[in-house]
Amino acid sequence: MKPHVAISIGDLNGVGIELALRKHKKIKEWCKPIYCINKEMLSQASALLNLKIPTDFKLFATKGEFVIEPGIVDAKAGQYSFDSFNDAIKLTEDGITKAMVTLPINKEAWSKAGIDFKGHTEVLRKHFKKDAIMMLGCSKMFVALYTEHMALKNVAKQFNLKQLTQFLLDFHKCIHPKSKVAVLGLNPHASDNGVLGNEEELIIQAVNQVNKKLKKEVFTQPMVPDTAFTKFNRKNHTYYIAMYHDQGLIPLKALYFEQSINVSLNLPVIRTSVDHGTAFDIAYKKQANAKSYLNAIKEAVRLTHK
């Protein structure tokens, strides 16, 4: 049976609504989508795009109305994308849908709207009071982030043995039990045995504690970050844990930008997302690449059958 999937519409000044309208017929093959947008905003977007609204385009009417301005960072658009996301959470939490898929938001628009979150994952953490894990990638390679949207100067301050150990345990619960996970060091050359830093000592302790508890070698010792994503290492590892945002996402997006998605782990609900932004530069002008959106839908559906 096809599962119902809630779709938060993202920033309506961006490409999300175009993806939803253009690919509705395709994703109906896999699920029964419910779009968190009201008729007024949908009609406005479809007119700007010159796209017909499918007759079976089922809505959950997220409240609000504003003038869509393609490619513009706007507080009202930010607020609407936030409200759409919260409606998708409610639909999924209440069991009306089996999963949620989120289209891209603009962090600056959220900030302009006075929303004190840097992204979807932070909202999910607070709502469910769980340590959600952000994982991005595709079937060829997934990267989980130990730290996410923070200044690089603050990353080392987040290293804590108890916290990192729990992160590894939580991550293991969310993946295939036979997977071997590549753990990256923080420093260049994984610190060269303490010459360039001591954070790797803490990573080693956490890895050893978790492997001992699991009674198998699931997590590697800290790998040198600049060689971790070579073809050889990618052949031997599907899952990576990066210590900070760009350490993991630069290689991922260089290799699999169009295919990759965002998956929230360690939550009581299923949430996937596109792994790209609002693409304001092409919004309502040029067709956006839909691979990430389609992959996010596929993964959400797959997870409902686990």
N, C-alpha and C positions, 0 to 999 in steps of 0.2 A: 504494500500500500504506500502511496506517495505521502510523505509527511508534510504538514503545514510548516512553512518557514516565514518568520517575520523579517521584513526588510526595512531597516531604517534608511531614510532617503538621502541622508547626508546634506551637505550645503547646496541649496538649490541654485546658487550662483555658479556652481561648478558642473562637472560632467556626470554626477551620479544619476540624476533623473533621466538623462539620455540613455545611459546603460540599462536602466530599469525598463524603459519603454521599448528600446530596440531589441532587447534580449528576452522579453517576457515569453514569447512563443517558445523559445528554446528551453528556458528553465522549467517551463510547465511540463516538460518531458520527465523531469526528475522530482519535482515537488509541487506543492500548492502554495504559491506565494501570497502573503498578505502585506501590502505596502503601507507604511506608516506615513500617510500624506492625505490631506483633505482634497475634496473635489475642486475647490477654488484654486489652490496652488497647483494642482495637477493640470487643470485646464490652462492656466497661464503658461506653465512650462511647455506643454504640448504645442501650444500656439507658437511660441518662440522657436521651437524646434521644427515646426511644421510636420509633426508626427501625430497620427491618429491614436487616440486612447483605445486600447483593446477593450472589447465589450466585457471580457471576463477579468478585467484588471481590478482585483478585489482590494478594497481600502479599509484601513483602520484610521479614522479621520483625526489625525493629529491637529489640534487646535492652533489657530493663528493664521494671519494673512499679512503679506507685505509685497512690495513690488520687486520682482526678480530683476537683478542687474548683473548680467553675465560678466564673470571675471572680476567682480568687485568684492573686497573684504567688507562685510557689513554685519553690524550687531544683530539686526533682526533675522538675517539669514543664519547667523550663528546660533541664536536662541531657538529657531525652528529646528535646526538639525539636532540640537540637544534634546528638545522635546520629542522629536521623532524617535531618537535613540531610547529615551526612557519609555516610550510607548512599546517599542520592540522588546525591551526588557520585561515589561509587565505581561505582554502576550506570552512570552516564553516561560516566565516564572509561574504564571497561572495555568500553564499547560495547554493553552489554546493553540500554541505552536510548539513544535518539537525543537526548534533551533532559531537563532537569529543570525542574519547576515547584515553587516553594516557597510554602507557606502561612505565615501570620504567626507570628513569634516575639515574645517579650517581652524587651526588652533588660535590664530589671531582673532578670528571672528568670535570664537568662544570668549576670548579675553575681553573683547570689546563689549560683549553682552554681559560681562560681569560673572562669567562661569569660572569657578575656581578649580578647574581640572585641565590638565595638559592633553588629555585624550581619552578615548573609550576605556582603556584598561584601568585607568585610575577611577573612573566612575564605577566600573564593575567591582573593583576592590572594596570601595566604600559601601556600595549597595549590599553586597553579599557578605561583607566582613570576612573576606577570604584573600589569601595572598595569591592573586591571579598571576600567572606566568605568561609573559608575552613571547610567543614563538612565531617566527616568520619563515617562509620558504615554500617549497614545492616538494613533490615526491622524490626528487633527486637530492635535495639537501634542505634541512630545516635548521634554523639558528634560534636558540632561546637566549634571552637577555637577562643577565643577573641584575644589572642596573639599566635604566631606560633613559627617560628624558631628563638628564641633569647635566650641568656643566662638567667638563672633563676634570677640572681641578677638584671636584667633590667626589669623584668615583672612588679613590683609594680610601676615603673616610668611611665608605659604606661596607668595608670588609670586616666581617664579624664571623667568627667560627660557627657559632650557633645558627646564625641566619643563613650562611652559605650551606651548612650541612642540611638544614631543613629544606632549602631550595632544591638541592640535589635529590633528596628523598621525595619531595612533591613531584618533581619532574619525572622521576622514574615511574611513579604511579600512573602517569598520563601517557606513557609510550609503550610500545611493544616490549614485553619483558625480556626478550632475547637481544634487544638492541645494545650496541656498545656506543657509548657517548664520548665524543672528543671534547675535553675541557681545555679552554685556552688559558694561558698565563696572562697576567695583566701587563707585565713589562716587556720591553724588547728582549728577545732571546730568552724569554721566560725567566729573566733576571740573572742568567748565567751564575746559578748557585749563590745568589745573594749579592753579586757584584752590583747589580742595577736596581735592587729593591728587595724587600722581604715579604711582599704580599704572596708570592708563590709558596712560601712556607705554610701559610694559612690554608691556601688552596690544597696543598698536599695533605695536610691534616684532615680537612673536610672530606676529600676523596677517599682517603684511607679508612676513615670512620664509616662512611656510607658503604663502601665496598665490603667492609667487614660485616656490617649489619645485614647486607643483602646476601652475604656468603658467596659472592662472585665478583669478578672484575668487570663491572658495568662502566665505570667512569675512568678515563685515562688520567695519568699524571699530567700536570700542566704542559700543554703543547706550545711550541714556539709560534706565536701568532702569525708571523710573516710567511711561514711554510705550511701552516695548518690546512690551508685551502688549496694546496696543490692537487693535481689530478690524482696522484697516488693516494693521498690522504682522503680525498673525496670518494675514492673507490672503496675505501675501508670503513668510512663513517657516513651515515645519513644524518645523524644528529650532532649538533655542536652547541656548546654553551659559551657565549661570549661574555666577557666581564663588563663591557660597556657598549652602548648603542652602535657607534660607527665601526667599532672593531669587527662586529659581526655582519652589519648590514651593508658595508661597502663591498665586500666580496660577494655577498648574496645578490645584491642588485646589479653588480657588474656581470654576473653569470646568468641570473634568472629573473631579471627585472619584470618582464612582461608576464611571467608565469606565477610568480610568488604571491602568497596570500598571508594574512595574519590570523593566527589562531590563539584564542585565550584558553589557557589550560588551568587546571586546579580550581574549577568553578562547578557549581551544581547545575549549570545550564551550558548549552552548546552555543558558542559564538565564533563566527569566522568573519573575515573582512577582506576587502581588496587591500593590496599592499602598494597603493599609490595615493597621491593626493588629489586635490580637487581639479587640478589641471586648468586653472583659470585662463591660461593663455589660449586654450582651444575650445573652452566651453561655449556651446551653442554656435560654433563656427565649423568645427571639424570633428569627425567621428572619433571617439576615444577607443583605444584598444580594449577589448572586452575579455581578454584571456584571464586576467586576474579575477574579475567578477565571476566568470563562469566557473573557475577553479574553486572560488570561495563557496559558491552554491554547491558544487559537487562534494566538497569536503564536509560541509554542514550536513548534507544528506547522508553521506557515508557514516558520519559519527552517530547519526540517529539510529543506525542499524547495528551498532556495536553491542 
